Amino acid sequence: MLTIHEITDASQFNEMVDSAQGHPMQKWQWGELKAATGPWTAHRVSVQSGDETVGCAQVLVRKLPWPFGSICYAPRGPVVSEAERYAEVSDAVADWCHDRFHPVSLKIDPPATSLSLSGDWVEGDHVLMATTAIVDLEPDEDAIMKSLHSRNARNYIRRGAKVGIEVVPGTREDVDTVIAIYHETADRDGFPLHPDEYYHQAFDLLGEVGQLIVAKYEGEIVSFMWNVTSTWGASELWAGANATGRKMRANYPLKWGAMKAAKAVGAQRYDMNGLLNDGISEFKKSFQNVPTIWAGTYEKPLSPLYHLWDKSLALFKAIRRRKNAPRQKQTNN
């Protein structure tokens, strides 16, 4: 029988996540950011089989309008010691959520290409993209470079150094410039952003889990990449380039620099966090053209009101789509 223990120490929880190669969105700092900037509260648990830790989960909880109570979500979780334990660990976390928060459901979307769960789970709407591109960071840098799909990508990476593109870690003082570039990118490509303060808080709250990498030309930032990392890998969050960065193709040496930075802190893979049928995805495919398709998003209903909530949410989304008719874009986590 599995038991659940709530964890209140950040270092202890992060050690559990990293020891089981959990996704960076299961790291403590990601939960702190979501709790500080949105309608979520973050809770962390370990899953024990006797004295053995067989899993853990960071669960985000959001209040819903009456009478639905709340909803729970474990972003890219739960974390398991062995893939064969997904079913029992997921059920144990769901039982804990039911007893602790009385939510309508628990939603999970672990980074697994196949997933075996108990019969109570149903497919849910995606929060994060199920199709992505991943570069293996375990070989040495020369081997990783050779593995990149496109010769053009390798050439543009090498060209970057020759024309004076410098790729370096970003600092707190760089965040305003990064935000300005992100606004320029969003205006050009037509996607929404968080309020500026969100990104300032992200730099402070993500801490060592976050990696802000910038590309400079003639001393000025022209492009940026912002990722989160764990031993599992690095996952892209936000990226952008101004007109100079686009002209200089700074995004190629920038992404290569982000991969090297992730590898340097022990990340085993580099996840470009989503593929669509657009130009951004074609750029990502120049690094890795074989997609990784995760098993998907699943929900376990935990309330008699679940089906009413599910239908109400679907209706709300349909009305919003008709009203706003947004263009489909990369995730803005």
N, C-alpha and C positions, 0 to 999 in steps of 0.2 A: 504494500500500500504506500502511495506517495503522500508526502506531507508538504505543506507550504509554510514558508517562513518569510515574513516581510523584512526587507533589508533597508536600513536607514543610513548606512555608511557608504559614501560614494566610492571610496577606494576598494572596499570589499566587493561591492557589486560589479565594478568595472573589471576587477580581477576575474570574477566568474565569467563575465562576458568574453573577455579575451582568452581565457583558458579553454573555452569551448568554441573559439573562433566565431563569436557572434557578430552580427552586422553592426556598423557604427551607430545606426539609429536606435540601437538598444543600449548604447552607452549612456551613463547617467547624465552627462552634459546635454545631450539632445533633449532629454525630458525636461531639464531645467529651462532650456530655451523655449520649448513649446508651452510650458507652464507660465513663464514670465510674459509671453507675448500673445497669448490667446486664451480660449475658453477651457483649456485643459488643466487637469492636475495630474501629476506623475507619481506613480507608485511602483516599487520594485520588489520582486519576490524571488526567492530561491525555491527550487523543487527538489525535495530530498527523497531518496530511497534508503531508509536507515541513516547511516552516517555519510552516504555517498550523495554528492550533488549531481543530479542527472539533468538539470535544466534550470533556467532562470528566465525572467521576463520583466521588461519595463512596460507597464500598462498605463496608457493615457486614458483619463476618464473625463467625459464631457457631459454636462447637464443638458437635458432635453426639455422642451416645453411639456407642461402638464398634459396628459397624465403619464408620460413615457418614462420619466425619471432620469436615466442617464444611458450612455453608451460607452463601451470600453474598446480600446484599440491597442494592440501591441505592434508598433511599426517594425516591419521586417523581423518579427519575432513569432513565437518564442525562440529562445536559444536552447539547444539540446546538446548533450554530450555525444549522442549517437543518433543518426537519422532515424533509426528504428524506434526511437522514443517519442517522435513527434506526436503520435496519437495520445499516449498516456499523459505526456507533459501538457499538451494543449487542453485536454479535458480537466486536468488538475487545476490549471490556471483559470479555466472557465468556471469551475466550481467555486474557486476562491472569489472570483469577481461576483458571482451570483450572491454569495453569502455576505460579501463586504459592501457591495454597491447596489445590488438589486437592479442591474441594467437590463435593457431590452436584449442586448447581445454582446458578445465579444468578437471582434474582428481581428484576424491574423493574416499576414502575408509574408511568411518566411522566405529567405533566399534559397529555395530548394527547387530543383527541376522536376521532382516527383514528390508527392505527398500522400501519405496514407493516414486518414483520420477516421474516427468513429462515425457511425451513421447519422449522428445528430447534426453534423456540420453541413452547411449549404454554401454554394458559391455566392460570393458577394461582389458588389461593385468595387472596382479597383480604386484604391487610394494612390498607390504608386504603380508605375508602369510594369507590366509583366514581361515585356520584351526589352532586352538591353544588349549592350555590347561590353564585353569584358576582356581585358588584357591580363594575361598571367604575368605576375611580377616575381615569381620565384626564380627564374633563370637569372644569369648575370646581365648587366646592362647591354652588352654587345649582342647577346642572344635575343633579348627583348626587342632591341632595335631591328634586328633581322626578321623578327616575327611580325612586325607591323605590315599590314596588308598591302599598302600602296607605296610604290617607289616614290611617288610625288611627296607623300608624307615624310619619308626619310630625307628626301632632298630638301624640303622646306625647313625641316628641323636643322639640318646642317647649315643651310643658307642663313638661318636666323643669326647664328653667331658671327658669320662673316660680314653681315650688314649692320651689326651693332645692336642686335636685340639681346637684352640682358634679362634673364629670368631669375627672380629672387623672392624670398619670403616677404609677404606684405606685413606692414606694421599697423598699430592702432592709428597712427597719423595718416595712413593711406586710405582709411575707410571712406572718408568723404569723397575722395577722388574716385574710388571704386564705385560708390553709389552713383556719382554723376555719370560714369561710363555705363552703368547698368541702366540708368534712365534713358540714355541715348540709345542703347541696344533695344530696350523695351519699346520705345517710341518707333523705332525703325521696324521692328518685327511684330509689333502688335500684341504684346502680352502684358498682364498686370503685374505689379510689384507689391511687396509689403510696404508699409510706411518706412521711411528712412531709419527711424529709431530701431526697427527690427534688426537691421544689419549691424548697427552699433552694438546692440545687446548680443547679437550672435558672436561678434568678435570676443566680447568679454566672457560670455557664458560658455561657449564651446571650449575655450582654453586650448589645452594640448590636443584635444580631440579634433579641433578644427585646423585646417591648413589653408590659409589665404596665400596664393601664389600670384605674383604680378609680373608682367612683361614690360620692360622699359625700353624706350628708344630716345636717345639723346637726353637721358635723365628723367624723362616724363613717362608716367604709366600710360600705356596704350591698350592694355588688355589684362584681364584677371580671370582666375579660376579659384573657386572656393569649395573645398571638399571637407568631408568628415572621414575619420579614419579609425580603424581598429585592426587587430591582427587578421581578421577576416579579409579586410581590404579597405580601399578608399572608395567613397561614393560621391559623385559630383552633386553639388547643390545648385550653385549659381555661377554664371560666367558671362562675360561681355567684352566687347572691343569697341573702341572709338574709330573714327574714320582712318586715322593714321595706322592703328593696329590692323585694321582690315586690309589696307593697302600694302602693309609690310608682311602680311600673313603671319602675324605674331602668334596667332592661335596655335600654330603647329609647334614651334619651340616651347610655347607656354604649356601645352598639354604634356609634352615630353618632360618638361621640368616638374610638372605636377606628379607624373608617374614616378620620377626619381625621388621626389620628396616623400611620396607614400612608401616606396620601397625602403627608404632610409629609416622609417619608424616601424618597420616590420610588417607592413601590409602585404598580403599574399596575392592580391588581385586589384585591378583598377576597374571600377564599375562606372560606365559613362551614364548610368541612370536614365535609360529610356531611349527607345528608337521609334520614330514616326516616319511617315513618308514626306520628309521635308529636307531642306538644305542642310540644317544642323545635323540631321541623322546621316546624311551622305558624308559629311565631314567626319563624323565619328566612325563610319565604316571604313574610312581610309586608314584607320588604326586597327580595326578589327571588323571584318565583314561577315563573320559567322555569329549570328545572334544567339544569345542565351535567353531561353524562355522559361521563366519561373512558373511554378505550378499554379499560381494564382492567389486570389484573395478568398478567404473563407470566413463565414460567420457561424457562430453557434447561438441559436435563439435561447434566451435565458428568461423570457417573460411571456405570459399569455398575450401581451400587447405587441409582440414582435412583428407579426404579419400586418397588423394595422399600421405600425410605424413604417414598415418596409413599403407599403403601398402609398402612404402619405408622403414619404421621402421621394419616391419615384414620380409622383404627381408634381411635387414642388420643383424637382429638377426639370421636368418636361416644360413646365410653365416658364421657368427661368431661361431655358434654352431658346424657347420661342421668342421671349422678350429681348434677350441680349444677342442671340445668334453669334456666340463667340467663335473665333478661329481656334482650332485645336493646336496647342503648342506643347513644348516640353514642360515637364513638371516644374512648378515653382514651390518648393517644399516649405 
